């Protein structure tokens, strides 16, 4: 992907002519401001997909004097993702806004050697062997979720599905990763989840804002956000302090950590690890935020799609009850055998990925497809466009989990190449195994103990 000088004697006249970003097609805009006033922030990914269908999979947007490259072709998207961390990084704007909000840098926003150092620590923490060891605590949280829903069913009260699922994912990640029993599922008081769910919406709103008003005037919403971030950071500091105290009382935990945070501390405390307490805090905060929002929203969409497709719901329910009974305390082996439920999860993430777009920034002059891309250019990658296109996926609009179970190997493999909900390349999501396990466990206890009608 990186431009290199042509070898001596090469016939450069035969090389394909590169296009410039300004020469690419673009949505019709306004004088001076370009497309800036057309952006509908809550629907931005749908706007980009619409424009890609109208004018092609590679185009540009102009916001004032700046031009942004937009890529909808999945092959080119994958190539950019593979060119990380040396060719592309998260945008500087993302990092700046995160720091302004009090979100310390972690592996998500780091690049270069700092990213490599943190990645090793985080990957060791999310090793499937570690996750399997902590599985009993995940079952305990799932039982609390069903207890909450059983109480609501008995009293005839409606449930806030997305909120309850976020409590489930917060409790899971806090117990599994940090050894902390926060138990938001059995409390309706001031719980950490109520602060966490303010952060991502505010972050995205600021990321897309044309003018950083919050830097000059603090609104009541800004002050509430500051208070929520402070509460979350306080909780994170508590998780780390508690873990260090446990390890001081029991030095054997350094050789055999009980949870992911302890494993991260062991890695961070190694000589020349390059990880200080700020980076450790940033990664704990990153894990908590990512674990709360993404998995919970995938679960909510999956339940919605199953409810709208009774035959798929029946098959998923039958599979759960055949393998797990009432799923009060399903074993890891039983959960691993839920192939159709897992296919439903993959199909949900194809249709409703939690990150349908991703902004990357070129670290040096490079070429994306046949487009000359100068250093500093922001490139918008559209993850969902080809996943819901009949040109790439048969009957793409249909909720069809069987496409992930195809025995001929053709349908499922082609869909896997197009759908990239966890990203691709060296920076693929380190928590993907945990996320799938959380999803399958929650669906198992739901379908094993309740009838969706």
C-alpha positions in Angstrom: 0.0 0.0 0.0 2.9 2.4 0.7 4.4 4.2 -2.3 8.0 3.2 -3.1 10.3 4.5 -5.8 10.2 2.5 -9.1 13.1 0.1 -9.6 15.8 1.3 -11.9 14.9 0.7 -15.5 11.2 -0.1 -14.8 8.8 1.0 -17.5 6.8 3.5 -15.4 4.7 4.4 -18.5 2.8 1.1 -18.0 2.0 1.8 -14.3 -1.7 2.7 -13.7 -2.2 6.4 -13.4 -3.1 7.3 -9.8 -6.1 9.5 -9.1 -6.1 12.4 -6.7 -8.6 12.7 -3.9 -10.0 16.0 -5.3 -10.7 14.2 -8.7 -12.9 11.5 -7.2 -16.7 11.8 -7.3 -18.3 13.5 -4.4 -21.9 14.2 -3.3 -23.2 17.6 -4.5 -22.3 20.1 -1.9 -22.5 23.9 -1.2 -20.0 26.6 -2.1 -17.3 27.1 0.5 -18.6 24.6 3.1 -18.8 21.7 0.7 -20.8 18.8 2.3 -20.4 20.0 5.9 -24.0 21.2 6.3 -25.4 18.0 4.8 -24.1 15.7 7.5 -26.8 14.1 9.6 -24.8 13.0 12.6 -27.1 10.2 14.0 -27.5 8.7 10.5 -24.0 9.5 9.2 -23.1 5.8 8.3 -26.4 5.5 6.4 -25.7 8.7 4.5 -22.2 7.4 3.5 -23.7 4.1 2.4 -26.4 5.9 0.4 -23.8 8.1 -1.3 -21.6 5.0 -2.1 -24.5 3.3 -3.8 -25.2 6.5 -5.8 -21.7 7.5 -6.9 -19.5 4.5 -6.3 -17.5 2.7 -3.6 -14.6 5.2 -3.5 -15.4 8.9 -3.3 -14.6 12.0 -1.2 -16.3 14.5 1.0 -15.3 18.1 1.3 -15.8 19.8 4.7 -14.7 23.4 4.2 -11.1 23.2 3.0 -10.6 19.6 4.1 -11.2 16.6 1.9 -11.9 13.1 3.3 -11.5 9.9 1.4 -14.4 7.4 1.8 -14.0 3.7 1.1 -16.9 1.3 0.8 -15.3 -1.6 -1.1 -14.6 -4.4 1.5 -11.3 -5.5 -0.2 -9.9 -2.0 0.1 -11.2 -1.6 3.6 -9.4 -4.9 4.6 -6.2 -3.6 2.9 -6.3 -0.4 5.0 -6.9 -2.4 8.2 -4.0 -4.7 7.4 -1.7 -1.6 7.0 -2.0 -0.8 10.7 -0.3 0.2 12.8 2.5 1.4 10.5 0.5 2.8 7.7 -2.7 4.1 9.4 -3.8 5.0 12.9 -6.8 6.3 14.7 -7.4 9.9 14.0 -5.6 12.6 16.1 -9.0 14.2 16.6 -10.3 11.0 18.3 -7.4 10.9 20.6 -7.6 14.7 21.4 -11.3 14.5 22.2 -10.9 11.4 24.3 -8.2 13.1 26.4 -10.4 16.2 26.8 -13.1 14.1 28.2 -10.8 12.5 30.7 -10.5 9.2 28.8 -6.9 8.2 29.3 -5.1 6.7 26.2 -5.2 2.9 25.9 -4.6 0.3 23.2 -7.6 1.5 21.3 -6.2 5.0 20.5 -2.4 4.2 20.6 -0.2 3.6 17.6 3.3 2.6 16.7 5.5 1.0 19.4 3.2 2.2 22.2 0.4 0.2 20.6 2.6 -2.9 20.2 3.6 -2.8 23.9 0.0 -2.5 25.1 -1.3 -5.0 22.6 0.9 -7.7 24.0 -0.4 -7.0 27.5 -4.1 -6.9 26.4 -3.8 -10.0 24.1 -2.3 -12.0 27.0 -5.3 -10.9 29.2 -7.9 -12.0 26.6 -6.3 -15.3 25.8 -9.1 -17.9 25.5 -7.5 -20.0 28.2 -7.9 -17.2 30.6 -11.5 -16.5 29.6 -12.4 -20.2 30.0 -11.0 -20.2 33.5 -13.3 -17.3 34.5 -16.4 -18.9 32.9 -18.1 -19.8 36.2 -18.2 -16.1 37.2 -19.9 -15.4 33.8 -22.6 -17.9 34.6 -23.2 -16.3 37.9 -23.8 -12.9 36.2 -26.1 -14.6 33.6 -28.2 -16.1 36.5 -28.6 -12.6 37.9 -29.9 -11.4 34.5 -32.5 -14.1 34.4 -33.4 -13.3 38.0 -34.0 -9.7 37.0 -36.2 -10.7 34.1 -38.1 -13.3 36.1 -39.0 -10.7 38.7 -40.2 -8.4 36.0 -42.3 -11.2 34.4 -43.8 -12.2 37.7 -44.8 -8.6 38.5 -46.0 -7.9 34.9 -43.5 -5.0 34.6 -41.9 -4.1 31.3 -38.1 -4.4 31.0 -35.6 -1.9 29.4 -33.9 -4.6 27.3 -30.9 -2.5 26.2 -30.2 -1.2 29.7 -30.5 -4.6 31.3 -28.1 -6.0 28.7 -25.6 -3.3 29.4 -25.8 -4.1 33.1 -25.1 -7.8 32.1 -22.0 -6.8 30.1 -20.7 -4.4 32.7 -21.1 -7.0 35.5 -19.4 -9.7 33.3 -16.4 -7.6 32.3 -16.0 -6.2 35.8 -16.1 -9.7 37.4 -14.2 -11.5 34.7 -11.6 -8.9 33.9 -11.2 -7.0 37.2 -12.3 -9.4 39.9 -14.9 -6.8 41.0 -18.4 -7.8 41.9 -20.2 -4.6 40.9 -23.6 -6.3 40.6 -25.5 -3.7 38.7 -28.2 -6.3 37.8 -29.5 -6.5 41.3 -29.4 -2.8 42.1 -31.4 0.1 40.8 -29.4 2.7 42.6 -26.5 4.8 41.3 -24.5 2.2 39.4 -21.5 2.5 37.2 -23.5 1.5 34.1 -25.6 4.6 34.4 -22.4 6.7 34.0 -20.9 4.5 31.3 -23.9 4.8 29.0 -23.4 8.6 28.8 -19.8 8.4 27.5 -20.0 6.9 24.0 -22.9 9.1 22.8 -21.2 12.2 24.0 -17.9 11.1 22.5 -19.4 10.5 19.1 -21.3 13.8 19.2 -18.1 15.7 19.9 -16.2 13.8 17.3 -18.7 14.8 14.7 -19.2 18.4 15.9 -18.2 21.1 13.3 -17.4 23.5 16.2 -16.0 22.4 19.6 -18.5 24.5 21.6 -17.7 22.6 24.8 -14.2 24.2 24.9 -15.7 27.6 25.3 -19.1 27.1 27.1 -19.9 24.3 29.5 -23.6 23.2 29.3 -25.5 21.3 32.0 -25.0 18.2 29.8 -21.3 18.8 29.7 -21.1 19.1 33.4 -23.1 15.9 33.9 -20.7 14.1 31.5 -17.7 15.4 33.4 -19.3 14.0 36.6 -19.9 10.6 35.0 -16.4 10.3 33.6 -15.1 11.2 37.1 -17.2 8.4 38.6 -16.0 5.9 36.1 -12.4 6.8 36.6 -12.9 6.6 40.4 -14.3 3.1 39.9 -11.4 2.1 37.6 -8.8 3.3 40.2 -10.6 1.2 42.8 -10.4 -1.9 40.6 -6.7 -1.4 40.2 -6.0 -0.6 43.8 -8.0 -3.7 45.0 -6.1 -5.9 42.5 -2.7 -4.7 43.7 -3.8 -5.2 47.4 -4.8 -8.8 46.6 -1.5 -9.4 44.9 0.4 -8.0 47.8 -1.5 -10.2 50.3 -1.0 -13.2 48.0 2.2 -13.0 45.9 1.3 -16.3 44.3 -1.1 -14.4 42.1 1.8 -13.0 40.2 2.6 -16.5 38.9 -1.1 -17.5 38.6 -3.4 -14.5 38.2 -7.0 -14.9 39.1 -8.4 -12.4 36.6 -7.5 -10.4 33.5 -6.6 -7.2 35.5 -4.1 -9.1 37.6 -2.6 -10.6 34.5 -2.3 -7.1 33.0 -0.6 -5.8 36.2 1.9 -8.7 36.0 2.7 -7.8 32.4 2.9 -4.1 33.2 5.2 -4.7 36.1 7.8 -6.5 34.1 11.1 -4.7 33.6 11.1 -2.4 30.6 7.4 -3.3 29.9 6.8 0.3 28.8 3.5 0.3 30.7 3.0 2.8 33.5 -0.1 3.3 35.7 -1.7 5.8 33.4 -1.6 3.4 30.5 -2.8 0.6 32.7 -5.7 2.8 33.8 -6.4 3.7 30.2 -6.6 0.1 29.1 -8.9 -0.8 32.0 -11.2 2.1 31.1 -11.1 1.0 27.4 -12.0 -2.6 28.3 -14.9 -1.4 30.5 -16.3 0.9 27.9 -15.9 -1.5 24.9 -17.2 -4.4 26.9 -20.3 -2.5 28.0 -21.5 -1.0 24.8 -20.7 -3.2 21.9 -21.7 -6.6 23.1 -24.9 -5.3 24.7 -26.1 -3.6 21.5 -25.3 -6.7 19.4 -27.4 -8.8 21.9 -30.3 -6.3 21.7 -30.3 -6.4 17.9 -30.0 -10.2 17.9 -33.1 -10.6 20.2 -35.0 -8.1 18.0 -34.1 -10.0 14.8 -35.0 -13.4 16.3 -38.3 -12.0 17.5 -39.1 -10.8 14.0 -38.2 -14.2 12.5 -40.2 -16.8 14.3 -38.7 -19.8 12.5 -35.2 -18.7 13.4 -36.3 -18.1 17.0 -37.8 -21.6 17.1 -34.6 -23.2 15.8 -32.5 -21.3 18.3 -34.8 -22.1 21.2 -34.8 -25.8 20.3 -31.1 -25.9 20.0 -30.6 -24.3 23.4 -33.1 -26.5 25.2 -31.8 -29.7 23.5 -28.2 -28.9 24.6 -28.6 -26.9 27.8 -32.0 -27.8 29.2 -33.4 -24.8 31.1 -29.9 -23.2 30.8 -29.8 -22.3 34.5 -26.1 -23.1 34.7 -24.9 -24.2 31.2 -21.5 -25.6 30.9 -18.8 -24.2 28.7 -19.1 -27.4 26.5 -22.8 -26.9 26.1 -22.4 -23.2 25.1 -19.7 -24.2 22.6 -22.2 -26.6 20.9 -24.7 -23.8 20.1 -23.7 -23.6 16.5 -27.0 -22.1 15.3 -27.1 -19.5 18.0 -23.5 -18.5 17.1 -24.6 -18.3 13.4 -27.4 -16.0 14.5 -24.8 -13.8 16.3 -22.6 -13.5 13.2 -25.7 -12.8 11.0 -26.7 -10.0 13.4 -23.3 -8.5 13.3 -23.3 -8.6 9.5 -26.6 -6.7 9.3 -26.2 -4.5 12.4 -22.5 -4.1 13.2 -21.9 -1.9 16.2 -19.1 0.0 14.4 -20.4 0.4 10.8 -17.8 3.1 10.0 -14.3 3.7 11.2 -12.1 6.7 10.6 -8.4 6.2 10.0 -5.5 8.6 9.4 -2.6 8.0 7.0 0.7 8.2 8.8 2.7 8.8 5.6 2.1 9.3 1.8 0.5 6.1 0.5 -1.9 4.7 -2.1 -5.4 3.4 -1.3 -6.7 1.4 -4.2 -5.7 3.7 -7.1 -5.9 6.9 -5.1 -2.9 9.0 -4.0 -3.4 9.5 -0.3 -1.1 12.1 1.4 0.1 11.8 5.0 -2.6 13.0 7.4 -5.5 12.2 5.2 -8.6 11.0 7.1 -10.1 7.9 5.5 -13.6 6.8 6.3 -14.0 3.0 6.1 -17.5 1.7 5.6 -17.8 -1.8 7.1 -21.5 -2.5 6.4 -21.9 -1.4 2.8 -20.8 -4.6 1.0 -22.2 -6.8 3.8 -25.7 -5.7 2.9 -25.2 -5.6 -0.8 -26.6 -8.3 -3.1 -23.5 -7.9 -5.3 -21.5 -9.5 -2.5 -23.9 -11.5 -0.3 -26.8 -13.6 -1.6 -30.2 -12.1 -0.5 -28.2 -9.7 1.6 -31.2 -8.0 3.3 -32.5 -11.3 4.6 -31.7 -12.5 8.1 -30.4 -15.9 7.2 -28.1 -17.5 9.9 -27.7 -20.6 7.7 -25.3 -18.7 5.4 -22.8 -19.1 8.3 -23.4 -22.9 8.4 -23.0 -23.6 4.7 -21.4 -27.1 4.3 -20.0 -26.3 0.8 -17.6 -23.8 2.3 -18.4 -21.3 -0.4 -21.3 -19.2 1.0 -19.9 -18.9 4.6 -16.3 -18.2 3.5 -17.4 -15.5 1.1 -19.6 -13.9 3.7 -16.8 -14.0 6.2 -14.5 -12.1 3.8 -17.1 -9.3 3.4 -18.3 -9.0 7.0 -15.7 -7.7 9.4 -17.5 -6.7 12.7 -14.3 -7.2 14.7 -12.1 -5.5 12.2 -9.2 -7.2 10.4 -5.4 -7.3 10.3 -3.0 -6.8 13.3 -5.5 -4.6 15.2 -8.4 -7.0 15.1 -10.5 -6.8 18.2 -8.7 -8.7 21.1 -12.0 -9.3 22.9 -13.8 -11.1 20.1 -13.7 -14.6 21.8 -15.1 -13.1 25.0 -17.8 -11.2 23.1 -19.1 -14.3 21.3 -19.1 -16.2 24.6 -21.1 -13.5 26.4 -23.6 -13.3 23.5 -24.2 -17.1 23.4 -24.5 -17.4 27.2 -27.0 -14.6 27.4 -29.1 -16.0 24.6 -28.9 -19.5 26.1 -30.3 -18.4 29.5 -32.9 -16.2 27.8 -34.2 -19.0 25.5 -33.7 -21.7 28.0 -35.9 -20.1 30.7 -38.3 -17.8 28.8 -40.6 -17.9 25.8 -40.4 -14.9 23.5 -43.8 -14.1 22.2 
